[in-house]
Amino acid sequence: MIFSALASFENWIERADTLLTDPLASWDAVLNIAMSVIRPFAILIIGICVLIEIAMVASKVDLLKWEHGIKLGFKMALSVALLNILPNFLRACYLQAVSWINDVAAIGGIGLGLDFLHDLETLISSVSGLGTILGLFISTIVLVLAIQVCGVIIMAIAFGRMFEIYVYLAISPLPAAFFPLGDGSGGGFSRITMKFLRSFAAVCLQGVMMMICMRLFSILLSDVIEEVITANLATGGAAGVSQVMFTFLLGSIALVMSVIKSGGWAKSILDAM
């Protein structure tokens, strides 16, 4: 039961790694939604934003000058071009993040590798007595279930990040359409578009930070587990097995908490809150 739980946790971590480096097989299908459904409305928004800018400029000056017309025309043309360029830009950001994720994962891999299972098996085999074995089973089953739940949560967060990437792509024409809104003088650009780009970049960076967390988990916890097993091999007993599982659970909870916080960390770094 213990070996199965640890192997299951490793499997969930590996699946999360696969999701973090997803090749975007559904990219074209989602992009089709953005271009066929959202883009026509986005073009209308661009026109409305330009009219708002004209009204704001007119309210501040007695006479519209040709400089104002050039600025507004340039921003309108740039906004339309942005609708076509933005998907490629978003994909480039994602692929750069995937490159960083692969580089982090390549430094020793992720997960514990379960190299300590042989020593753990020796520790478990030292447990004897029906009452002791029954007590170990009761105390361990909760830890085993909790460890597997931690693995599922990490997998779910990785899946949620991938889902968020596609949602950002699907609605990308809308924040891009607000690009012409400036400072009321004909110049400047919309904070809505800039914040959207930072938010998307933060979601991409979140994957990198998740991979860093998983790598740190494998580095730190593997040493701690080995120390706990080594310390209990001489004495043996159910207490040693429970201590190993409890230590693994604590590391798993720490990993889950850091993975959950990774999105907030990424947004804070890029000022996308």
N, C-alpha and C positions, 0 to 999 in steps of 0.2 A: 504493500500500500504506500509506504514511504517512497520507494523507488519510482513507483508509477506517478506519484504527485510531483516529484522533482523533475522527472522526464517531461511531464505535462507542462510544468512551468517553463522549462527550457523551450519546449515546442511553441508555446505562446509567444515567447520572446523572439524566436526565429521568425514567426509569422509577422510580428510587429515590424521586424527588420525588413521583411519582404515588402510590406505596405509602405514603409518609409522611402523605399527606392522603387516605387511603382512606376512602370514605364509609360503611364498615361494612355493606356489602350483605349479608354473611352473619351479621350480629349476631343476628337473630331465630332463625336455625337453631341457632346455638351456644347461645343463651339457652334454647332448648327442651331442649337436652341438660342444661344446668345445672338446670332446673326439674323435669324428668321423671326424671332419673337421680340427681343428687346431692342435690337438695333433700329428698326423703323421708328419706334417711340423715342429713342435716344436722339435721332436726327431732329425730331420735332422739338425736343427739349433744347437742343443747341440753338435753334431759331428763337425760341422764347428767351433764352439766356442773353442772346445778342440784343434782342429788343429791350430787355431790362437794362443792359449796359448802356444802350443808346439813351434810354430815358434818364438814367442816373447821370450820365455825362451832360445831357441837355439841362438838367436841373441845376448844374453847377456852373455852367458857362452861358453867356448871352448868345453866342454863335458857335455852331459846330464847325470845327476846322477840318481841313483835309487830313491833318495828322491823326485826328480821332477816327476818321473813316479807314485809314490805312491800318491802324491798330486793331480796330474791330474786325475788319476783313481778314487780317492775318490770323487773328485768334479763331475766327469762324472756320477758316480753311484748315488751321492746325487741329481744331477739334474734330473735324470730319476725318482728317488723316489719322488722328489718334484712334478712332474707332477701328481702323483697319490694322494699325500697328500694334495696338495694345495686346491682343492675344499672343503675338510672337514675343513681346516683351515679357509677359507673364510666364510663358513657357520657358524662356531663357532664365528667368529668376529661379523657377522650380528646378530646372536641370542643373544650375549651379549649386543649389542646395543639395541635390542628390549626389553631386560629385563630392561635396564636403562630407556627406553622410558615409559614402563608400570609403573615403580616406580614413575617417574615424574608425569605422568597422574593421578596416584592414589592419589596424594596429592591435593585433592580438585577438581580434574577433570579439563577439559579445557573448553573454551568458557565462556560466561557470565551467561548462564543459563536463561537469560531473566527474571530474578526475578523483574526487574524494570518496566515490561510492564504495570502492574496495575496502577502505578503512572503516567507512560507516557500516558496511556489511559485517565486518569483524566485530564492531561495537554492538551491533544488534544481536549477533550470535552469542554474545556473552551474557545476554539476558536469559535467566532461567527461573522456573517456578511459575505455576499456573496463575497464581494471584498477581505476581509481578508483571507477567505478560499481559494479563487482562487490564491491569492498571495502566500499563504503557499504551495499550490499544486505545483505551478511553481518552487518555490525555493527549494522544497523538492525532486522533482522528479530526479533532477540531483544528489543530495546526495544519494538518494536511489540506483540509477543505479551504482554510483561509489562504494558504499559499497558492492554491489553484485559482481562487477568486482574484488574487492579486495579478496573476498572469492574464486572466481574462480581461481585467480592467485595463491593463497596459495595451493589450491587443485592441480593445474598444477605442481607446484614445487615439491610437495610430490610425484606426479606420475612420474615426471622426475627423481627424486632420485631413485625410485624403478626401473625405466628403466635403469638407470646408473648401479645399482647393478647387473642386469642381463647381461649388456654389459661387465662389468668387468669379470664376471664369464665366459662368452663365449670366451673371448680372453685370459684368464688367462694362458693357456699353453705357449703362445708366450713369455711374459716377464720372465716366469719361465725358458724358454729354454736358456736365456742369462746368467743364474746363473754361469756357469763355468768361464766367463770372469773375470780375476782378475787383479793383478798389474804387470803381466808380469814375475813374478818369480816363477810361479806355485801355489802361494798362493793367498789369497783374493777372494772376490766374487763380482759379478756385481752390480753396483749401479742401473741398470735398474730394476732388480728384487726387490731390497729393496725399490725403489721409488714406484713401483707398489703396494707393500704391504701397504706402508704408504698411498698411494692415496685411496686404497680400504677402509682402516681403517678410513680415513677422511670422505668418503661418509657415512660410518656407523655412525660415530660420528655426521655428519650433521643432521641425524634424531633426535638424542638426543638434539642437540641444537635447532632444530626447535620446538620440544616439549617444551623445556624450554621457548622459546620465546612465544609460545601460552599460556603457563601457566602464565607467567608474564603479558601477555595481559589481561587475565581474572582477575588477582589480581589487577592490576593498574587501568584498565579502569572501572571496576565495581564500584570502590569507586568514581572515577571522575564523572561517569554518575549519580550516586545517589546524589552527591553534586549538580550537575547542575539541576537535576529535583527538588530537595528540594528547591533550591534557587528560582525556577520559579513557584512553585506550588501556592504560595501566590498571585502572580501577574497574572499568566496565560498568555494567548495570544500566537500568532503565533511565536513571537520572541523566546519564551522559547522552543517551539518544534524544531525550526530551530537550536537553539543552541545545543540541545541534539543531533540531527542528525549530526551536524557539528563536535561535539566532538567525536561521534562514528566514523565518517569518518576519522578524524585525527588519532585516535587510530588504525584503520584498516590499514591506510597507513603506520604508524610506524611498525605495525606487518609485513606487506608485505616487507618493506625494510629490516627488521631484518631477516626475513626468506630467502630473496634473499642473504643476506650477510652471512648466516650461513655456506654455503659451503666454502667460503673463510676463515672464522674464523677457521673452522675445519682443513683445509689444512695448515693454518698458525701454528696452535697449534702442528700439527704432522710433520711440515716441509716437506709438500708434494707439495709445490708450484712448 
